[in-house]
Amino acid sequence: MSEDPLSIVKQQLNDAIEEVDDSEVRFKLRTASQYIDVANQQKADPAETAEGAGSDD
């Protein structure tokens, strides 16, 4: 069974966050991890994402 590529990247980011001592690098890695969470959420519910895309008032 193949694992979702986003899940693999998320795990690698989390592993890197644990290993890095530089706070600025950890911040960037956590930010990237949060973008993965957003991508997973959008993938899980594309209809909700499409509804929000048209509301630029």
ABEGO torsion letter per residue (X at the ends): XBBBAAAAAAAAAAAAAAABABAAAAAAAAAAAAAAAAAAAAAABAAAAAAAAABBX
